[in-house]
């Protein structure tokens, strides 16, 4: 991403992130050196993304498996049904300030 915070992405689009508990990417250091690396952790509190649930996804390739929260969340975002997405935390902060439908060009 080459950004330390969502606000540095220079976009008006919403920034969504998720990671399941079994994803090996969480063990990769969040750093960038010489243009290589992963940079900031997009699910970290300080990054500023809307963090979604990935419950029931298994591993880095499990996000699109039927029956997972991650797949349901991708579908909800894709059709603008923000009230159907599941947040990673129980406080529902990932849906704060969102309407049920999307504005054209802003998924």
FIKOL-807815 format. One record per atom (N, C-alpha, C): residue number from 1; residue in three letters; chain; atom name; x, y, z. Coordinates in Angstrom, 1 decimal. Last residue first. Example, Ala and Ser with C-alpha at 12.3 -4.5 7.8 and 13.67 -1.06 7.14 Angstrom:
   k   r c  a     px     py     pz
   2 SER A  N   12.8   -2.2    7.1
   2 SER A CA   13.7   -1.1    7.1
   2 SER A  C   12.9    0.0    7.9
   1 ALA A  N   13.2   -5.7    7.8
   1 ALA A CA   12.3   -4.5    7.8
   1 ALA A  C   13.2   -3.3    7.8
This chain:
   k   r c  a     px     py     pz
 107 UNK A  N  -17.3    2.4   -3.2
 107 UNK A CA  -17.5    1.1   -2.5
 107 UNK A  C  -16.7    1.2   -1.3
 106 UNK A  N  -18.2    4.7   -5.0
 106 UNK A CA  -17.6    4.7   -3.6
 106 UNK A  C  -18.0    3.4   -2.9
 105 UNK A  N  -19.5    5.0   -7.4
 105 UNK A CA  -18.0    5.0   -7.4
 105 UNK A  C  -17.4    5.0   -6.0
 104 UNK A  N  -22.4    6.3   -6.1
 104 UNK A CA  -21.8    5.8   -7.3
 104 UNK A  C  -20.3    6.0   -7.2
 103 UNK A  N  -22.8    5.4   -2.7
 103 UNK A CA  -22.8    6.5   -3.7
 103 UNK A  C  -22.0    6.0   -4.9
 102 UNK A  N  -24.7    2.6   -1.4
 102 UNK A CA  -23.4    3.3   -1.8
 102 UNK A  C  -23.7    4.4   -2.7
 101 UNK A  N  -27.0    2.1    1.3
 101 UNK A CA  -26.6    2.1   -0.1
 101 UNK A  C  -25.4    2.9   -0.4
 100 UNK A  N  -27.2    2.6    4.0
 100 UNK A CA  -27.4    1.2    3.5
 100 UNK A  C  -26.9    1.1    2.1
  99 UNK A  N  -24.5    4.7    5.2
  99 UNK A CA  -25.9    4.4    4.8
  99 UNK A  C  -26.0    3.0    4.3
  98 UNK A  N  -22.3    5.1    8.0
  98 UNK A CA  -22.6    4.6    6.6
  98 UNK A  C  -24.1    4.4    6.4
  97 UNK A  N  -21.5    5.7   10.6
  97 UNK A CA  -21.7    6.8    9.6
  97 UNK A  C  -22.0    6.4    8.2
  96 UNK A  N  -20.0    2.7   11.3
  96 UNK A CA  -20.4    4.0   11.8
  96 UNK A  C  -20.4    5.0   10.6
  95 UNK A  N  -19.2    0.1   10.7
  95 UNK A CA  -20.4    0.6   10.0
  95 UNK A  C  -20.8    2.1   10.4
  94 UNK A  N  -17.2   -0.4   12.4
  94 UNK A CA  -16.9   -0.4   11.0
  94 UNK A  C  -18.0    0.1   10.1
  93 UNK A  N  -18.2   -0.5   15.0
  93 UNK A CA  -17.6    0.8   14.5
  93 UNK A  C  -17.3    0.8   13.0
  92 UNK A  N  -19.4   -2.5   16.4
  92 UNK A CA  -19.9   -2.1   15.1
  92 UNK A  C  -19.4   -0.8   14.6
  91 UNK A  N  -18.3   -3.7   18.7
  91 UNK A CA  -18.8   -2.3   18.8
  91 UNK A  C  -19.4   -1.8   17.5
  90 UNK A  N  -17.1   -6.1   18.3
  90 UNK A CA  -18.5   -6.1   18.7
  90 UNK A  C  -19.1   -4.7   18.7
  89 UNK A  N  -14.9   -6.2   15.5
  89 UNK A CA  -15.2   -6.0   16.9
  89 UNK A  C  -16.7   -5.9   17.1
  88 UNK A  N  -15.2   -6.6   12.8
  88 UNK A CA  -14.3   -7.5   13.5
  88 UNK A  C  -14.5   -7.4   15.0
  87 UNK A  N  -18.6   -6.5   11.6
  87 UNK A CA  -17.4   -5.8   12.0
  87 UNK A  C  -16.5   -6.8   12.8
  86 UNK A  N  -20.3   -7.5    8.8
  86 UNK A CA  -20.0   -7.8   10.2
  86 UNK A  C  -18.6   -7.2   10.5
  85 UNK A  N  -22.8   -5.9    6.8
  85 UNK A CA  -21.4   -6.3    7.0
  85 UNK A  C  -21.2   -6.6    8.5
  84 UNK A  N  -25.3   -4.9    6.3
  84 UNK A CA  -25.2   -6.4    6.5
  84 UNK A  C  -23.8   -6.8    6.8
  83 UNK A  N  -25.3   -2.2    5.9
  83 UNK A CA  -25.9   -2.7    7.2
  83 UNK A  C  -25.8   -4.2    7.4
  82 UNK A  N  -24.3   -2.0    3.4
  82 UNK A CA  -23.4   -1.8    4.5
  82 UNK A  C  -24.0   -2.3    5.8
  81 UNK A  N  -24.7   -2.8    0.6
  81 UNK A CA  -25.6   -3.2    1.7
  81 UNK A  C  -24.7   -3.2    3.0
  80 UNK A  N  -23.4   -2.5   -1.8
  80 UNK A CA  -23.7   -1.3   -1.0
  80 UNK A  C  -24.6   -1.6    0.1
  79 UNK A  N  -22.4   -4.7   -3.1
  79 UNK A CA  -23.8   -4.2   -3.5
  79 UNK A  C  -24.2   -3.0   -2.7
  78 UNK A  N  -19.9   -5.0   -1.9
  78 UNK A CA  -20.0   -4.9   -3.4
  78 UNK A  C  -21.4   -4.4   -3.9
  77 UNK A  N  -20.4   -5.3    0.8
  77 UNK A CA  -19.8   -4.1    0.3
  77 UNK A  C  -20.0   -3.9   -1.2
  76 UNK A  N  -21.6   -7.8    0.6
  76 UNK A CA  -22.3   -6.7    1.2
  76 UNK A  C  -21.7   -5.4    0.7
  75 UNK A  N  -19.5   -9.4   -0.4
  75 UNK A CA  -20.7   -9.3   -1.1
  75 UNK A  C  -21.5   -8.0   -0.7
  74 UNK A  N  -17.6   -9.1    1.7
  74 UNK A CA  -17.3   -8.7    0.3
  74 UNK A  C  -18.5   -8.5   -0.5
  73 UNK A  N  -19.1  -10.3    3.8
  73 UNK A CA  -18.7   -8.9    3.8
  73 UNK A  C  -18.4   -8.4    2.5
  72 UNK A  N  -19.3  -13.0    2.9
  72 UNK A CA  -20.5  -12.2    3.1
  72 UNK A  C  -20.2  -10.7    3.1
  71 UNK A  N  -16.6  -13.6    3.0
  71 UNK A CA  -17.3  -13.6    1.7
  71 UNK A  C  -18.6  -12.8    1.8
  70 UNK A  N  -16.1  -13.3    5.8
  70 UNK A CA  -15.4  -12.5    4.8
  70 UNK A  C  -16.1  -12.4    3.5
  69 UNK A  N  -17.6  -15.2    7.0
  69 UNK A CA  -18.0  -13.8    7.2
  69 UNK A  C  -17.3  -12.9    6.1
  68 UNK A  N  -18.2  -18.1    4.9
  68 UNK A CA  -17.4  -17.2    5.8
  68 UNK A  C  -17.9  -15.8    5.9
  67 UNK A  N  -19.8  -19.4    3.1
  67 UNK A CA  -20.1  -19.6    4.5
  67 UNK A  C  -19.3  -18.7    5.4
  66 UNK A  N  -17.3  -20.1    0.6
  66 UNK A CA  -18.7  -19.9    1.0
  66 UNK A  C  -18.9  -20.2    2.5
  65 UNK A  N  -14.2  -18.4    0.6
  65 UNK A CA  -14.9  -19.7    0.8
  65 UNK A  C  -16.3  -19.4    1.3
  64 UNK A  N  -12.6  -16.2    0.4
  64 UNK A CA  -13.7  -16.4   -0.6
  64 UNK A  C  -14.4  -17.7   -0.4
  63 UNK A  N  -10.6  -16.5    2.3
  63 UNK A CA  -11.5  -15.4    2.4
  63 UNK A  C  -12.7  -15.5    1.5
  62 UNK A  N   -8.5  -18.4    2.4
  62 UNK A CA   -9.8  -18.8    2.8
  62 UNK A  C  -10.9  -17.7    2.8
  61 UNK A  N   -5.8  -18.0    2.0
  61 UNK A CA   -6.6  -18.3    0.8
  61 UNK A  C   -8.1  -18.5    1.1
  60 UNK A  N   -4.6  -17.8    4.5
  60 UNK A CA   -4.6  -16.6    3.6
  60 UNK A  C   -5.5  -16.8    2.3
  59 UNK A  N   -6.8  -19.5    6.9
  59 UNK A CA   -5.6  -19.2    6.1
  59 UNK A  C   -5.7  -18.0    5.1
  58 UNK A  N  -10.2  -19.7    6.7
  58 UNK A CA   -9.0  -20.4    7.2
  58 UNK A  C   -7.8  -20.1    6.3
  57 UNK A  N  -13.0  -18.0    8.0
  57 UNK A CA  -12.0  -18.1    6.9
  57 UNK A  C  -10.8  -18.8    7.5
  56 UNK A  N  -14.4  -17.7   10.3
  56 UNK A CA  -14.6  -19.0    9.6
  56 UNK A  C  -13.7  -19.1    8.4
  55 UNK A  N  -14.4  -14.2   10.2
  55 UNK A CA  -14.7  -15.4   11.0
  55 UNK A  C  -15.0  -16.6   10.0
  54 UNK A  N  -13.6  -11.7    9.6
  54 UNK A CA  -13.2  -12.8    8.6
  54 UNK A  C  -13.5  -14.1    9.3
  53 UNK A  N  -15.1   -8.5    9.9
  53 UNK A CA  -14.9   -9.9   10.4
  53 UNK A  C  -14.5  -10.8    9.3
  52 UNK A  N  -13.3   -5.4    9.2
  52 UNK A CA  -14.4   -6.4    9.1
  52 UNK A  C  -14.1   -7.7    9.6
  51 UNK A  N  -12.5   -2.2    9.9
  51 UNK A CA  -12.1   -3.5   10.0
  51 UNK A  C  -13.3   -4.5   10.1
  50 UNK A  N  -11.8    0.5    8.1
  50 UNK A CA  -13.0   -0.1    8.7
  50 UNK A  C  -12.7   -1.6    8.7
  49 UNK A  N   -8.6    2.0    8.9
  49 UNK A CA   -9.5    1.2    8.0
  49 UNK A  C  -10.7    0.8    8.8
  48 UNK A  N   -6.6    3.2   10.5
  48 UNK A CA   -7.8    3.9   10.1
  48 UNK A  C   -8.8    3.3    9.1
  47 UNK A  N   -4.3    2.5   11.9
  47 UNK A CA   -4.2    2.7   10.4
  47 UNK A  C   -5.5    3.4    9.9
  46 UNK A  N   -4.5    2.1   14.6
  46 UNK A CA   -4.0    3.4   14.1
  46 UNK A  C   -4.0    3.6   12.7
  45 UNK A  N   -5.4   -0.6   14.8
  45 UNK A CA   -6.2    0.5   15.2
  45 UNK A  C   -5.8    1.8   14.6
  44 UNK A  N   -4.6   -2.7   12.0
  44 UNK A CA   -4.2   -2.1   13.2
  44 UNK A  C   -5.1   -0.9   13.5
  43 UNK A  N   -5.2   -3.7    9.5
  43 UNK A CA   -6.2   -3.9   10.5
  43 UNK A  C   -5.8   -3.4   11.9
  42 UNK A  N   -2.9   -3.0    7.9
  42 UNK A CA   -4.2   -2.3    7.7
  42 UNK A  C   -5.3   -2.6    8.7
  41 UNK A  N    0.2   -2.3    9.0
  41 UNK A CA   -0.8   -3.3    9.1
  41 UNK A  C   -2.2   -2.6    9.0
  40 UNK A  N    2.6   -0.7    6.7
  40 UNK A CA    1.7   -0.7    7.9
  40 UNK A  C    0.6   -1.9    7.8
  39 UNK A  N    4.7   -2.8    4.7
  39 UNK A CA    4.3   -1.5    5.3
  39 UNK A  C    3.4   -1.7    6.5
  38 UNK A  N    5.6   -5.0    3.3
  38 UNK A CA    4.2   -4.8    3.4
  38 UNK A  C    3.8   -3.5    4.1
  37 UNK A  N    8.3   -5.0    0.8
  37 UNK A CA    7.7   -5.2    2.1
  37 UNK A  C    6.2   -4.9    2.1
  36 UNK A  N   10.5   -2.7   -0.9
  36 UNK A CA    9.9   -4.0   -0.7
  36 UNK A  C    9.3   -4.2    0.7
  35 UNK A  N   11.7   -0.2   -1.0
  35 UNK A CA   10.5   -0.5   -1.8
  35 UNK A  C    9.9   -1.8   -1.7
  34 UNK A  N   13.6   -0.4    1.0
  34 UNK A CA   14.0   -0.4   -0.4
  34 UNK A  C   12.9   -0.6   -1.3
  33 UNK A  N   11.4   -1.8    3.2
  33 UNK A CA   12.8   -1.4    3.0
  33 UNK A  C   13.2   -1.5    1.6
  32 UNK A  N    8.8   -1.7    5.5
  32 UNK A CA    9.2   -1.6    4.1
  32 UNK A  C   10.6   -1.1    4.0
  31 UNK A  N    6.9   -3.8    7.7
  31 UNK A CA    7.9   -2.8    7.4
  31 UNK A  C    8.2   -2.8    5.9
  30 UNK A  N    5.7   -5.9    9.5
  30 UNK A CA    5.1   -4.7    8.9
  30 UNK A  C    6.1   -3.6    8.7
  29 UNK A  N    6.7   -9.3    9.0
  29 UNK A CA    7.0   -8.0    9.6
  29 UNK A  C    6.3   -6.8    8.8
  28 UNK A  N    4.3  -11.8    9.1
  28 UNK A CA    5.2  -11.1    8.2
  28 UNK A  C    5.5   -9.7    8.9
  27 UNK A  N    2.2  -12.8   10.5
  27 UNK A CA    3.5  -13.1   11.0
  27 UNK A  C    4.6  -12.4   10.2
  26 UNK A  N   -0.1  -12.3    9.0
  26 UNK A CA    0.1  -11.6   10.3
  26 UNK A  C    1.5  -11.8   10.9
  25 UNK A  N    0.0  -14.1    7.0
  25 UNK A CA    0.5  -12.7    6.7
  25 UNK A  C    0.6  -11.9    8.0
  24 UNK A  N   -1.3  -16.4    7.6
  24 UNK A CA    0.1  -16.3    7.9
  24 UNK A  C    0.7  -14.9    7.7
  23 UNK A  N   -4.4  -16.5    9.2
  23 UNK A CA   -3.6  -16.0    8.1
  23 UNK A  C   -2.2  -15.8    8.4
  22 UNK A  N   -6.0  -17.3   11.3
  22 UNK A CA   -5.1  -18.3   10.8
  22 UNK A  C   -4.2  -17.8    9.6
  21 UNK A  N   -7.8  -15.2   11.8
  21 UNK A CA   -6.8  -15.5   12.9
  21 UNK A  C   -5.7  -16.5   12.4
  20 UNK A  N   -8.1  -13.0    8.9
  20 UNK A CA   -8.6  -14.1    9.8
  20 UNK A  C   -7.4  -14.5   10.8
  19 UNK A  N   -8.7   -9.6    8.4
  19 UNK A CA   -7.7  -10.7    8.5
  19 UNK A  C   -8.2  -11.8    9.4
  18 UNK A  N   -9.6   -6.7    6.6
  18 UNK A CA   -9.9   -7.8    7.4
  18 UNK A  C   -8.7   -8.8    7.4
  17 UNK A  N  -10.7   -3.4    5.7
  17 UNK A CA   -9.6   -4.4    5.9
  17 UNK A  C  -10.2   -5.5    6.7
  16 UNK A  N  -11.5   -0.6    3.6
  16 UNK A CA  -11.9   -1.7    4.4
  16 UNK A  C  -10.8   -2.7    4.6
  15 UNK A  N  -12.0    2.7    3.1
  15 UNK A CA  -10.9    1.7    3.2
  15 UNK A  C  -11.4    0.6    4.2
  14 UNK A  N  -13.9    4.5    0.7
  14 UNK A CA  -13.8    3.9    2.0
  14 UNK A  C  -12.7    2.8    2.0
  13 UNK A  N  -12.5    7.0   -1.4
  13 UNK A CA  -13.1    5.7   -1.2
  13 UNK A  C  -13.0    5.3    0.3
  12 UNK A  N  -11.0    9.2   -1.8
  12 UNK A CA  -12.3    9.5   -1.1
  12 UNK A  C  -13.0    8.1   -0.9
  11 UNK A  N   -7.5    9.1   -1.3
  11 UNK A CA   -8.7    8.6   -2.0
  11 UNK A  C   -9.9    9.0   -1.1
  10 UNK A  N   -4.8    9.0   -0.2
  10 UNK A CA   -5.3   10.0   -1.1
  10 UNK A  C   -6.5    9.6   -2.0
   9 UNK A  N   -3.7    7.4    1.6
   9 UNK A CA   -4.0    6.8    0.4
   9 UNK A  C   -4.5    7.8   -0.7
   8 UNK A  N   -3.5    8.5    4.1
   8 UNK A CA   -2.4    8.8    3.2
   8 UNK A  C   -2.6    8.1    1.8
   7 UNK A  N   -5.6    7.5    5.6
   7 UNK A CA   -5.7    8.9    5.1
   7 UNK A  C   -4.6    9.2    4.1
   6 UNK A  N   -4.6    5.1    6.5
   6 UNK A CA   -5.6    5.1    5.4
   6 UNK A  C   -5.7    6.5    4.8
   5 UNK A  N   -1.0    5.2    7.0
   5 UNK A CA   -2.4    5.4    7.5
   5 UNK A  C   -3.4    5.4    6.3
   4 UNK A  N    1.2    4.7    5.7
   4 UNK A CA    1.2    4.3    7.1
   4 UNK A  C   -0.2    4.4    7.7
   3 UNK A  N    1.6    3.2    2.5
   3 UNK A CA    1.0    4.2    3.3
   3 UNK A  C    1.0    3.8    4.8
   2 UNK A  N    2.0    1.2    0.6
   2 UNK A CA    2.9    2.3    0.6
   2 UNK A  C    2.3    3.5    1.4
   1 UNK A  N    0.8   -1.2    0.0
   1 UNK A CA    0.0    0.0    0.0
   1 UNK A  C    0.8    1.3    0.0
